[in-house]
Amino acid sequence: MFTTVISRKLKQFAQQKHPLLTSVGVTLALILLRFLGILQSSEFAALDLLFRLRTPEVVDERIVIVGIDETDIDKVGQLPISDQVITQLLKKLDSYQPRAIGLDIYRFQPVAPGQEELAKAVETIPNLIGIEQLGDNTNLGVPTLPVLRQHQQVGFNNVVIDTDGRVRRSLLYWHADGKAYKSFALKLALIYLRSEGTTAKPATVNRDYLQLGKGIFKDLKSWDGGYVKADTKGYQVLVNFRPPGSFRTISMREVLQGEIPPTLLRDRIVIIGSTAASFKDFFYTPYSNGLLAAAQPIFGVELQANFISQILGSALDGRPLLKVWSELMEWLWIASWSTLGAFLFWRVRRLKSAFGLLLLASVSLFGSCYLAFAMGWWLPLIPPLLGLLCSTAIITSQVIVTLLQDIQEYQQLQEELRQQTAALSRSNLELQHSQNRLSHLVDHDTLTGLANRKKFHERLNYYLNCVRSHNQLLALMFLDLDGFKQVNDTLGHDTGDQLLRVVAQRLTNSLRESDLVSRLGGDEFTVILPMIPQVEYAAKVADKILKSLSQVFLLEGTEIVVTVSIGISIYPLDGKEQEILIKKADAAMYQSKQLGRNQYFFSSSI
């Protein structure tokens, strides 16, 4: 009798608390999915949608873009544009008395004619700021002109790109080599704000934050908003982008020909940058996506204008900066909507009415996130929506099941469902591991672990696109071991294979992380040196490889001596296409062998 009463009470408790248990389970599952990064892409997409649905904003009259388009390039007849033309443009703009001039064009070396004139112009235009790209683990960076560096008239223009290829955050500061660097956008904004009596200072609410006028710029953390373990080095902030067309744009030729009214540029920030597709200086933002049309990028100069506009708008107008809740608040937000979905269907047993309430709740959730976004808050949208829908779906299934069987059968069904979910998760994990292993085998040589011929061609094409867009050099080396056939014939293929593996390791140790060494087959190897400063750098690397491989190999107690013949071709000096560079490097390698081996030979010397 006693046990029967206890069992009945437990069943009643389970029935009454089931919605709460469901909402807790859904909330924990969503938090876990969020932690694993599974929802990151969808949260990015939801944020982008809120941007595109936002009401249009007025043009920011404080910023004017001077675009260098294809017509300007044709008119000048030279690319890169000479220092003389840049000097004329800067002097013309300076005559209009802008507050600041930003040169969003890489000028890391003189472009004749006009080198001396440009240096003098920089000295006479103190409100001019140029750009540089700071180097990191993935690139060497792009320096600026020494005269700009000497007068501290340079800011970095490094851009942080999210995993889906969109830009949603900007860098204000960066620390490298014990130095603090300011961004291009921040430097221009500070010059403008100085005339308004506004300077940078620690925020009163938290001295770790930057305050400019009315704006408090809180640095982004790795787990803020929808981000999962994001790389937040430096001082990064979320960007409250303006829609396309928010900045006045004029052409370089209009400025040089004096067709611009003086009032258009006076007391403005003027940014000079490329608006020509041939520069390949464009980025994707939340406004790039369309419902049906292909994604449309914006030019880099417009991206910098957005960064500057955000700083000015927040400091002077109080325009909202994008803020996020703490993780605890976001968890409670997700839990609230999961609980609403669970109790909605538990209390309203009529499906038609319940689905109507579900639609109303979904619209309310979206409306809340939209209104919060309009006030500068990025609230989670996808996790609470999933919590609402999943809780509703789970409770609905539970209600239907309870009409057909008792609570014991229902618990058994839940257990089976959990087991199936666990098995599916294990299967998915095993499949992912298999796919990763297969992907590695497709792109890498099974003997040495180096990139194979397929990977070599893919990376060479990628590096060529990079150096084209940055006007940099690239060296391609073809290597062939001297005396390897004799090792194979006398000591056997096993020793030959072991020798190839050691050679691969020595080659890898002789290069930078950004360089690529590949094995094409047999004893033939290739080396790609992207973004090199000058041709002599390739010669230094070749000398390093010759020295490394000339050292004795000790394999199973046997001393083996081999050398290597190296052929080198340089982009763009020896060619601009992949096939031409490969052919010339290969020919240079054979020329190296004919000249006595154990040396390198440049294709340009043939």
N, C-alpha and C positions, 0 to 999 in steps of 0.2 A: 504493500500500500504506500509506504513512504517513498520507495523508489519510483513508483508511478507518478506521484505528485511532483517529485523533483524533475522527472523527464518532461512533464507537461509544462512546468515553469521554464525550463530551459528552452523548449520549443517556442513558448510565447516571447521570451526575451529575444531569441534569434529573429523572430518575425518582426518585432518592433524595432530592433536595432539594425536590421539588414540594410536600409538605405545609408546609414552612417558608415557601416563597414564597407559598403560598396564605394562610397565617395573617398574614404581613406585609401582604399586599395588603388583606385584610379589615380588619385593624387600622387601617391608614392610611385606608381608606374610612370606617370608623366614626368615627375622630377627625375627619375632614373633615365628615361629617354632623353631628357634635356641634358643631363650630366654627360651622357655618352655622345652628345652632339648630333643625334639623329634628327632632332627638330630644328637644328640651326638654319638650314637652307630655307625651310618653310617660314621661319620667323623673319629671315631676311626678306623673303618675298612679300610677307604681310606688311613689313615696314615700308617697302618700296611702294606698295599699293596705297598706303596712307599718304605718302608724298604726292602721288599722282592724283589722288582724289581731293587734295587740299585746294582751297580757293586760291585763285591767282593773286600774285603780289605785284605791287607797282615796281617800275624799273628803279634800280639803285643808281641814282644820278651821281653818286660820289665816285663811281668807277667808270672809266672809258677804256675799251679795248682797241688797240691799234693792231689790226690783223694784217699779216703778210700772206696774201693769197696767191693763187697760181698766176693771176694777171700781174701782180707785183713782181713775182719771180721772173716771168717772161720779159717784163719791162726792164728789170735790172740786168738780166742776161747772165747772171752768175749765182752759183750756189755752192758753198755758203756765200751769203751776201758779204760783200767787201766791208772792211772797216771804214772806208770812206763813206759809203752809203749809210751805214749805221750812225756815223758821226753826224752827217747831215740831218738824219732823222732826229737824233737826240737834241741837236742844237735848235732845230725847228720846234720841237715839242717844248723845250725849255723856254723858248721865247713866249709861249702862251702862259707861263707862270703856273704850272701845275704844282700841287703840294709834293707829289712824289712821282717818280718814273720807275717802272719796273721793266727790266729787260729779260723776258722769259725765253731767252735763246742762249744756247750754249756757245760761249766764246772762250774756249780753252787754249786757243793759239791764234796768232795774228792771221788775218786774211787780207793780203795786199789787194789794192793799195790803201793807204790811210792809217797805218799803224800808229804813227806819232800823233796824228790829229785826234784819233780816238783816245789815246792816253791823256792828251791835254783836255779833251772834252770831259772825261771822267773827273779830272781835278777841278774843273769849273762848275760841275753839276753835282753838288754834295747830296742832293736828294735822289740820286740815281742808285738803284739797287739791281745787281746782276744775280745770276743763279749759278749754283754748283750742285752736283749730285754727290752726296757722301757715300763712300764705299762701305760695304759690309761683306758678309760671308758669301753673298751671291753675285756681287759685281764689284769692279774696281773703283767705281765712281767716275765722275767727270769733273775735272778742276775748272776753275774760272781764270780769267786774265790776271796776271800778277798785279796790275795797277788797281784792279778792283779789290783784290785781297789786301793790298797795301793800305788802302783807304777804308777797309772794313765795310765796303759797299757791296756785300754779297750775302745772300741767304740761300740755304739749301732748299731744293724743290723735290726731295724724295716723297713718294706717294705710297701710302699703305693700301694695298688691294686685298679685299676679302677673298675667301675661298671660292666664291662664285664669280670672281672677276670684276666685282663692283667696288667702287670707292665710296665708303660711308664714314670715314674718319680722316682727320688731318693731323699732321705733326706740327707742334708749335716749337718745341725744343728737342735737341738731340745732343747726347754726350758721347764723345769719342776721343780717344787719346788724351784723356784728362782735360778736354776742353768742352765748353758749352757752346752749342751752335743754335742760332735762331733761324726759323724758316723764312723763306722768301716772302710769304704772305704776312707773317707777323712783323717783319722789319718794315714793310711798306705801311702796314696799318699803324705801327707805332709812330712813324713820321707824320702821318695824317693826324693822329690823336694828339700829338704834341702841340699842334696848333690850336687844339680845342682845350688845352690845359689838362689833358688826361695822360697819366703815365702808368706803367705796370707796377704793381705792388702785391704783396701777399694779401689774400682775402681775410676779412675780419672774422668770418665764420670758421675758417680753417686756414692757417698760415701756409699749409702745403698747397693750397689752390692759388691760381693766378686770378687777380682782379684787375679789370680795365674798365674804369667808369662804372656803369650800371651792371656790367657783365662779370659773373664769376665763372671761370673756366675750370671745371673739375676734370682732372685727368681720368681717362678711361682705364678700367681694370679688366683683367683677363676674363672675368665671368659677368661683366655688366650686360644688361639687356639680354639679347638672344645669343651673345657670344659664348663660345665654349673654348676655354684655354687659349684665348687669342694672344698673339704676340703684341704686347703693349709697351715695348721698349720706347724710351723717350717720353715726351709729354704729349699724349694723344687726346683728342676730343672728338666726339661725334659731330658730324657736320649737318646743320640744318639747311639743306640745299634750297636755293631759289629755283623756280621753274625755268626752262629754256626761254631765252629772249629777255632776261632780266637785266642785261647790261648793254649799253650802247656800244656799237662796234663800227669803227671807221677803218678805211684801208690806208696802207702806208703811202700809196701814191697820192691820196687826197691830202695827206699832211704835207708831203714834199712839194706839192703844187700849190699850197696855200689856200685850199678850198674849204678849210674848216673855220667856222666862226670862233673867235678867241674865247667867247664865254663858254663854249662847250668844254674846254679843257682847263680853264682857270680854276684853281683850288681843287682840282680833282686828282685822283690817283689814276695815272695812265699806265697801262700794261701793254708792252709790245710782245707779240707772240705769233706763232704760226696759226693760220686758218686755212692752210693748204694741205690737201690729202697726201701730197708727196712727202711731207715731213713725218708722217705717221705718228704724230704727237696727239693722241686722243685717248680718252678713258670712258668707261661706262659708269653711270651713276644710277641712283634709284629712279630717275626720270627717263633712263634709256629704254626701259622695257615698254612694250605696247601689248595690248590684248591680242591683236592679230598681226600687226606689222613687225618686222624684224627690229632687233635692238639697235638704237641709234646712239652712238657715242658722242661726247662733246670734246672739243679741242682742249689741250692742256692749259692754254691761256685762260679759257673760260672756267676751268676747274680752279685755277689759282684765284680768279676773280670771286668765285664762290667762297673760298677760304677767307679772303680779305673781307668780303661783304659780311660774313658771319661775325667777324671780330668787330667791325665798325657798327653793325646793326645792334649787337648786344651791348657794346660799350656806350653808344650814344643814344640809341632809341629804346633800349630795353627789350629788343627782339629776343624771344625765348631761345635759349640754348637747349639742345636735347638732353634731357635728364632721365635717369632710370631709378627704379626702386631698389632697395636692398634685396638680397636673395630671400630673406625671411618674408618680406612683404609680398614678393612675387609668389612664393609658395602659398601664402595665405590667400592670395588672389586666385590662384589655380584651384585651391581647395574649396573656396567659396562657390565657384561655378560648378565644380564637380558635385558638391553637396546639393546645389540647387537642382541640377539635372536628376540626381537620385531621388530626392523627395518630391520632385514635380510629378513623376510617374507613379511613385508609391502612393501619394495621396489622391491623385486624379486617376481613377481606374478606367475611365472612358477614353479609349485610344484617340478618338477624334479630337476631343477637348485637349488631351495631353499634347498631341502633336501641334496644335495651335499655340499652346503655351510655350512649347519648345521653339517654335519659329519666333515668337515674340522675345523669348530670352536670348536667342542668337542675335537678333537685330539689336537688342539692348546692349549686349556685349560689344558688338562691333561699334555701335554708337558711342559707348563709353570710351573705347580705345581711340576713336576718331576725335572726340572732344578733348581728351587728355593730350593727344598728339598736337592738336591745334594750340594747346597751352604749353607745349614743349616737353611733354612726358611721353616716353616710349614704354608703353605697358605691354606685357605679354598678351598676344591675341590667339595664336594657334594653340598653345597648351590649354588655356581655359576653355576654348571652343571644343577641343578634343575631350576635355574632361566633362563638359556639358553633354556632348553627344554620346560619349562612351558610357557615362553613368546612366544616361537615359536608356541607352540600348541594353545595358546589363539589367537594369531594373525591369524593363519591359519583358525581357526574356524570363526573368525570375517570376514575374507575375503570371505569365502564361504557363510556366512549368508547374507552379504551385496549384494551378487548376487541374492538372493532370495526374500529379503524384505527390506523395507526402514529402516532408522535409528531408527524410533520410535519403530518398532517391535523388533529390536535388543536390544534396551535399556530395553524393557519389559522382554526379554529373560534373560538378564543379572541380572535383579532384581529377577526373579524367581530362577535363579541359586544361587544367594546370599542367598535367603531365604532357599533354600534346604540345602545349606552348613551349615547355622546356625542351622537348625533343626537337621541335621545329627550330628553336634557338640554337641548339647544338648542331643541327644539320646545316643551318645557315652559316654558323661559324666555321664548320668544317669545309663547306663549299667556298667560303671566302678565303680560307687558308689555301685550298687547292687552286683557286683562281690566282692568288698571289704567287704561288710557286710556278704555275704555268706561265704567268706574265714574265717572271724573271727568266725562265728558260728560253722564252721566245726572244728576249732582248740581250741575252748574255751568252758568252762562250762557255761551254760546259767544262772545258779543261782548265782554263785560267781564271774564269769568273769575270773577265773583262767584257766590255760591250762588244757585241758581234757586228757583222757587216750591216744588218738591218738597223740596229741602234746607231751605228756610226753615221749612216746616211741621214737618219732622222735628226740627230743632234747637230750635224753639220749644217743642215738646212735651217734649223732653229738659230744657231749661232750666227749664220750669215744674215738672217733677218735682224738680229739684235745689233750687229755691228753696222749694218746699213742705216738703221734708224739713229744711231749715235755717232756716225761718221768715224768709226774706229777701225783699227787694223785687226786682221786675223791671220794666224799662221797655221798651215796644214803640213804635217810631216808624214812621210812614208818611210818606214824602217824595215830593213831586211837583215837578218842575222848572217854574218859571214862565218862560214865553217860549220853551220848547223847540220848540214847533210853528212859531213864526216862523223860528227858525234852520233848521229842516228845509225850510220852504217857500222861503226866500230863498237859502240857501247850499247846499242839497242834502243828500241822505241820507248821503253819505260824510262830510261835515263833521259832521252830526248824530251819526253813529256814533262819530266820533273824539271829539266832545264827551262822549258818554256814557262812553267809556273813561277820559277824564281825570277826570270827575266821580266815577267808581267809585274811582279811585286816591286822590282827595282825601278821600272818605268813609272809606276804609280807614285813611288816615294820621291821621284824627281820632279813632280809636277804640283801645281796648285790644285786646290779643291775644285776650282771652277774649270779646270782643264779636263779633257777627256782622252783616255787612251783606249784603243780598240784592237782586237785581233781579227784580221780579215781571213786568216787561214794559214796553216803551215807555220812558217817562221816570219810571216809578214804582219807588221803592226802599223797602226796610225796614231798620231797625236794631234789633237786640235787645241790651239792656244787662242781663245777668244779675247777680245778687248785688250790687246797688247799696246803699250805706249809707243813703241817704235820697232823697226825691223831688227835692230841689234838685240832686242830681248829674245827673239827666236834663236839667234845665234848662241846666246848665253845658255838657253835651255838645251840646245843641241849639244853644246860642250859638256854640260852637266850629265846628259844621257850617255855620251861617249865615255866619260870618265867612270860613270857608275857601271856600265856593262863591260868595260875593259878589265875590271877587277876579277880575280880568279874565282870561279864557281867551284865549291867543294861539295860534291854530290856522292854520298855513300863512300867516302874515303878517297874519291878520285878527283883530282884537280882538272878542271876543264877551263879552257880559255877560248872565248869567242869574241868577236867584235861586231859592230853594226855599221851599216851604210845608211845614211839619212838623206832624203831629198825633201826640199822645203819649197812651198809656194806661198805667196802672200796675197791676201785680199786687201785692197782691190788692185794692187800693183801688177799682179800676174793674171788677174781675171776676176770677174764678178759673179760667175756662175759656178755652181758646184762641180759640174762635169769638167770644166776647164781647169779648175784648181786641182782636182784629183789627178787629171792627166798630166799636168805639169809637175806636180810633186812626185809622181811615179817616174816620170822621165828623169827628173833630177836625181832620184835615188839610184837609177841605173847608171847615170853619169858618175855618181860618187863611187860606184863599184869599179867602173872602168878606170878611174883615176887612182886606184890602189886600195879602196875599201877603208874601213875604220875612220870615216870622215863624213862631214855633211856638205851638201852642195845646194845652193839656191837656184831656183828655176830661172831667175832673172840673169844668171851668169851663163846660161846656155847660149 
